C-alpha cells in the first residue's frame, strides 16, 4: 500500500494548492500513523467510555437513585447514556469480571470504525475507575474492526490479535492508559501483524478544569489534556511485502473535546528508511500543531514537514 503513494491534488483556480504540495507526503505519514494508533487504542477508548458511564451511575446513585445501572442510566434529556457513548445496538452487561461490551457491525462509532464482537473490562472488583483502581480491557477472540473507504466499496476487515490494555486512576485527577503488544492485521493481507505499545509513562489524560469528573454529566463536551507516545510495527506492509512498517506516534499537550484534538502537537514518523519510498517521502516524520479559539470553539492546525510549513507562517 505504501508503495502506491501518489500526489492527487487537482485544485484549479487557486494557487494555495502549490503551498500544500511540499507537505503532502507528510499528510500521508500522518494519516497512516494516526490510523495505526486509532486501531490500537480501540480497547482503551472503550474502557474509558465505560469508566465515564460507571462514574455517572455512581453519581446518580449518590444523588438517591439506588436502582440505576450502566444499562439504563440516562442523561438529562432522557436518552440512555451508553447509546451516546457507544451506539444504539451496543450491549452492556455486568459480569463477574466487570463489564462486557458487545458491538454490532451495523453501527458506525464516533471515530469512523464499525466494531464487531466483544470487549471484557476487568475491573478487579472496582466498579469505578477511582481511588487508584486499575482496570484492564481484554479483546475477545471475536473482536474486529471494519473500515469503509470514503470513495465507496467493500470494507476492510481488521482482525485484533491480542495485547494488553490497562487503565489506571492516578489519584490526582489524571488517568493513565498503557498499551503493550497490541496486535492487529488486515484480513486478506499476507503475514504479520502490528505490535504496538505505549512508551514511557503511557498516555496520561486529565480534565483541564479541576472541577470536571469522569461522570458523563460532568465531562460531556469538556476539554481533556493528553500526553503520551506509542510505537512499533504497524498493520501496514513495507515496500517489499516482507515486514510490517515501523511507526511512532506522540501527542504533547494535546487538548481534546471528545475524540477531536483541538490544540497541542502530534508527531508522526516512519521509523525505518528501508520500509517506505524515500523518493516520495524525503523526510520520515511530520508534525501537526493545533490551535483552539475558545470564543467560537473552532480549531486550526499547521503542518511542518521537511523544512516546509502549511499554511505558511
MOCORMO-V748985 format. One record per residue. N is the residue number from 1. RES is the residue in one letter. PHI is phi in whole degrees, -180 to 180 (* if undefined). Layout:
# MOCORMO-V748985
n=N res=RES phi=PHI
n=N res=RES phi=PHI
This chain:
# MOCORMO-V748985
n=1 res=X phi=*
n=2 res=X phi=-67
n=3 res=X phi=-72
n=4 res=X phi=-96
n=5 res=X phi=-53
n=6 res=X phi=-151
n=7 res=X phi=-77
n=8 res=X phi=-119
n=9 res=X phi=-66
n=10 res=X phi=-136
n=11 res=X phi=-68
n=12 res=X phi=-117
n=13 res=X phi=78
n=14 res=X phi=-150
n=15 res=X phi=-76
n=16 res=X phi=-62
n=17 res=X phi=-64
n=18 res=X phi=-66
n=19 res=X phi=-70
n=20 res=X phi=-77
n=21 res=X phi=-54
n=22 res=X phi=-65
n=23 res=X phi=-101
n=24 res=X phi=-62
n=25 res=X phi=-59
n=26 res=X phi=-65
n=27 res=X phi=-63
n=28 res=X phi=-65
n=29 res=X phi=-58
n=30 res=X phi=-59
n=31 res=X phi=-62
n=32 res=X phi=-66
n=33 res=X phi=-70
n=34 res=X phi=-67
n=35 res=X phi=-64
n=36 res=X phi=-58
n=37 res=X phi=-67
n=38 res=X phi=-62
n=39 res=X phi=-58
n=40 res=X phi=-72
n=41 res=X phi=-93
n=42 res=X phi=-59
n=43 res=X phi=-65
n=44 res=X phi=-64
n=45 res=X phi=-62
n=46 res=X phi=-64
n=47 res=X phi=-64
n=48 res=X phi=-67
n=49 res=X phi=-66
n=50 res=X phi=-65
n=51 res=X phi=-65
n=52 res=X phi=-63
n=53 res=X phi=-64
n=54 res=X phi=-65
n=55 res=X phi=-66
n=56 res=X phi=-68
n=57 res=X phi=-60
n=58 res=X phi=-62
n=59 res=X phi=-65
n=60 res=X phi=-73
n=61 res=X phi=-67
n=62 res=X phi=-64
n=63 res=X phi=-81
n=64 res=X phi=121
n=65 res=X phi=-93
n=66 res=X phi=-71
n=67 res=X phi=-94
n=68 res=X phi=-66
n=69 res=X phi=-132
n=70 res=X phi=-64
n=71 res=X phi=-85
n=72 res=X phi=-128
n=73 res=X phi=-67
n=74 res=X phi=-121
n=75 res=X phi=-87
n=76 res=X phi=-74
n=77 res=X phi=-98
n=78 res=X phi=92
n=79 res=X phi=-84
n=80 res=X phi=-63
n=81 res=X phi=-67
n=82 res=X phi=-62
n=83 res=X phi=-71
n=84 res=X phi=-78
n=85 res=X phi=-78
n=86 res=X phi=-121
n=87 res=X phi=-161
n=88 res=X phi=-60
n=89 res=X phi=-103
n=90 res=X phi=-68
n=91 res=X phi=-107
n=92 res=X phi=-120
n=93 res=X phi=-127
n=94 res=X phi=-88
n=95 res=X phi=-124
n=96 res=X phi=-56
n=97 res=X phi=-78
n=98 res=X phi=150
n=99 res=X phi=-134
n=100 res=X phi=-117
n=101 res=X phi=-111
n=102 res=X phi=-122
n=103 res=X phi=-108
n=104 res=X phi=-105
n=105 res=X phi=-63
n=106 res=X phi=-75
n=107 res=X phi=-106
n=108 res=X phi=-85
n=109 res=X phi=-86
n=110 res=X phi=-62
n=111 res=X phi=-91
n=112 res=X phi=98
n=113 res=X phi=-81
n=114 res=X phi=-109
n=115 res=X phi=-109
n=116 res=X phi=-143
n=117 res=X phi=96
n=118 res=X phi=-130
n=119 res=X phi=-123
n=120 res=X phi=-114
n=121 res=X phi=-94
n=122 res=X phi=-85
n=123 res=X phi=-96
n=124 res=X phi=54
n=125 res=X phi=87
n=126 res=X phi=-100
n=127 res=X phi=-67
n=128 res=X phi=-117
n=129 res=X phi=-86
n=130 res=X phi=-149
n=131 res=X phi=56
n=132 res=X phi=66
n=133 res=X phi=-66
n=134 res=X phi=-131
n=135 res=X phi=-106
n=136 res=X phi=-127
n=137 res=X phi=-120
n=138 res=X phi=-105
n=139 res=X phi=-78
n=140 res=X phi=-78
n=141 res=X phi=-57
n=142 res=X phi=-92
n=143 res=X phi=-79
n=144 res=X phi=-154
n=145 res=X phi=-118
n=146 res=X phi=-131
n=147 res=X phi=-133
n=148 res=X phi=-93
n=149 res=X phi=-66
n=150 res=X phi=-65
n=151 res=X phi=-92
n=152 res=X phi=95
n=153 res=X phi=111
n=154 res=X phi=-71
n=155 res=X phi=-75
n=156 res=X phi=-83
n=157 res=X phi=-99
n=158 res=X phi=-110
n=159 res=X phi=-88
n=160 res=X phi=-96
n=161 res=X phi=-111
n=162 res=X phi=107
n=163 res=X phi=121
n=164 res=X phi=-123
n=165 res=X phi=-126
n=166 res=X phi=-125
n=167 res=X phi=-125
n=168 res=X phi=-136
n=169 res=X phi=-83
n=170 res=X phi=-86
n=171 res=X phi=81
n=172 res=X phi=-124
n=173 res=X phi=91
n=174 res=X phi=-116
n=175 res=X phi=-136
n=176 res=X phi=-116
n=177 res=X phi=-105
n=178 res=X phi=-122
n=179 res=X phi=-117
n=180 res=X phi=-143
n=181 res=X phi=61
n=182 res=X phi=-70
n=183 res=X phi=-101
n=184 res=X phi=-150
n=185 res=X phi=-146
n=186 res=X phi=-89
n=187 res=X phi=-58
n=188 res=X phi=89
n=189 res=X phi=-100
n=190 res=X phi=-69
n=191 res=X phi=67
n=192 res=X phi=77
n=193 res=X phi=-152
n=194 res=X phi=-66
n=195 res=X phi=-145
n=196 res=X phi=-99
n=197 res=X phi=-138
n=198 res=X phi=-73
n=199 res=X phi=-114
n=200 res=X phi=57
n=201 res=X phi=-90
n=202 res=X phi=76
n=203 res=X phi=-98
n=204 res=X phi=-102
n=205 res=X phi=-122
n=206 res=X phi=-152
n=207 res=X phi=-67
n=208 res=X phi=-68
n=209 res=X phi=-88
n=210 res=X phi=-64
n=211 res=X phi=-87
n=212 res=X phi=-86
n=213 res=X phi=-112
n=214 res=X phi=-74
n=215 res=X phi=-57
n=216 res=X phi=-54
n=217 res=X phi=-68
n=218 res=X phi=-92
n=219 res=X phi=-102
n=220 res=X phi=-58
n=221 res=X phi=76
n=222 res=X phi=-90
n=223 res=X phi=-91
n=224 res=X phi=-116
n=225 res=X phi=-97
n=226 res=X phi=-132
n=227 res=X phi=-134
n=228 res=X phi=163
n=229 res=X phi=-154
n=230 res=X phi=-153
n=231 res=X phi=-162
n=232 res=X phi=142
n=233 res=X phi=-61
n=234 res=X phi=-106
n=235 res=X phi=-76
n=236 res=X phi=-93
n=237 res=X phi=-84
n=238 res=X phi=-80
n=239 res=X phi=-56
n=240 res=X phi=-100
n=241 res=X phi=58
n=242 res=X phi=-110
n=243 res=X phi=-161
n=244 res=X phi=-82
n=245 res=X phi=-72
n=246 res=X phi=-77
n=247 res=X phi=-141
n=248 res=X phi=-141
n=249 res=X phi=-141
n=250 res=X phi=-146
n=251 res=X phi=-129
n=252 res=X phi=-123
n=253 res=X phi=51
n=254 res=X phi=-72
n=255 res=X phi=-116
n=256 res=X phi=-120
n=257 res=X phi=-114
n=258 res=X phi=64
n=259 res=X phi=-94
n=260 res=X phi=-94
n=261 res=X phi=-75
n=262 res=X phi=-118
n=263 res=X phi=-156
n=264 res=X phi=110
n=265 res=X phi=-127
n=266 res=X phi=-115
n=267 res=X phi=-117
n=268 res=X phi=-128
n=269 res=X phi=-150
n=270 res=X phi=-89
n=271 res=X phi=-102
n=272 res=X phi=-139
n=273 res=X phi=-70
n=274 res=X phi=-85
n=275 res=X phi=-100
n=276 res=X phi=-139
n=277 res=X phi=-81
n=278 res=X phi=-72
n=279 res=X phi=-73
n=280 res=X phi=-87
n=281 res=X phi=-110
n=282 res=X phi=-66
n=283 res=X phi=-124
n=284 res=X phi=-88
n=285 res=X phi=-133
n=286 res=X phi=-139
n=287 res=X phi=-125
n=288 res=X phi=-112
n=289 res=X phi=-115
n=290 res=X phi=-102
n=291 res=X phi=-129
n=292 res=X phi=-127
n=293 res=X phi=-99
n=294 res=X phi=-70
n=295 res=X phi=-65
n=296 res=X phi=-107
n=297 res=X phi=55
n=298 res=X phi=-122
n=299 res=X phi=-129
n=300 res=X phi=-141
n=301 res=X phi=-146
n=302 res=X phi=-127
n=303 res=X phi=-104
n=304 res=X phi=-119
n=305 res=X phi=-148
n=306 res=X phi=52
n=307 res=X phi=83
n=308 res=X phi=-111
n=309 res=X phi=-131
n=310 res=X phi=-144
n=311 res=X phi=-62
n=312 res=X phi=-65
n=313 res=X phi=-83
